[in-house]
Amino acid sequence: MNERMNQLQTEAARYAKEKYPSDIVKWSLCMSEKFAELIVRECAEQSMSIGRYNTPSGVTPDLAIAISVGLKKHFGVEELQQPIDFETQDPETAKGTKVEHFGVEE
């Protein structure tokens, strides 16, 4: 795995440890689900980034947004209402405020 994947795995493990500190079975399931969710979010954010900078790939901003939203819908990943700092904030309480990713409000 590359460094970013290691970071996402660490975030997922930390999240699961906070939710299920003493139940290894629930921790394992939670960690796996969170890791998958973080990967999907990362892919969607990369799509938005490509659209914002409109690289020579031919991906327009509108197409990039559609890809980003489509990825999240396909995998059942809900929109984040605000960024999550996994070291100080519980993701379950992170709902309520709209957030901009790469300058595009979701």
N, C-alpha and C positions, 0 to 999 in steps of 0.2 A: 504494500500500500504506500501511496505517497504521503507526504507530510500533512496535507489537508485532510485526507481520509483518517489519518491517525488523530488529528484534532477533533474531527466529528465523532469518532469512536470514543474519545475521552469525554466529550460533552455528553454523549448518550449514557455512558457509564456513570457519570456524576449525577445526571438527572435520575437514573434508575436507583442509585444508591440513596438519594434523598427521599424517594417515594417508598422504597422497600429495603430499608437498611438491614433487616434480619431475615428476609425470606428470599433465598437464592433462586427458587423457581420463578417467583413473580419478578424478581430483579432481572433475571435472564430474559424473560419475555418482554418486559418493559424496555430493557436496553436494546434488544433487537428491533423492536418497533420504532423507538426513538432514533436509532442509527439509520434505519431505512427512511424515516421522515426527513432527517437532516440531509441525507443524500439527495432526495427529491427536491428539497428546498434549494440546495446548492446548484443542482442542474437548472432549476427554474431561474435562479438569480443569474447564472451564467448566460442563459438565453436573453435575459433583460439587458445584460451588459453588452452582449454582441449587438443587440438592436440599438442601444444608446450610442455606441460608437460607430455603428454601421460599417463594420469592417468589410473588406473586399469579398466576403463570403456571399454577398448578395442578399443578406437577411435584412429586411427593412424593420424599422422600429415597430410598426403595427404587427408584422409577422412574429417578431420576437416576443411581443406581449402575448399574442395568441398562443404561441408555443409554451410560454411560461405558465399561463393560466391553464392550458390544456394538460400539461404535465401534472400540475397539482390536482386538478380534477380527476384525472385518470387514476392517480394513486391515492385519492381520498385525503389529500393533505389540505387542511384548512388554512385560510389566510391568517397570517400573524397580524395582530392589531398593533403591536409595538415590538421593537427588538427585545430579545431576551438575553440577559447577562446570566449565564448558567451558574456563575459563582455567587451571585448575590440575589437572584430573583427566581421564584418558583414559576415555571412556565404556565401553570394552571391559573395564576393570577395575572397573567400578562395580556388580558383582553380588555379592549375598550377604546384605544386610541389608534386612529389610522396612522400608517407609517409609509414613508416613501422609500422605495428601493431603486437606486440608480436614477433618482429624479422623477419616477413615475409613481403616482399614488395608487395603492392597491385598494 
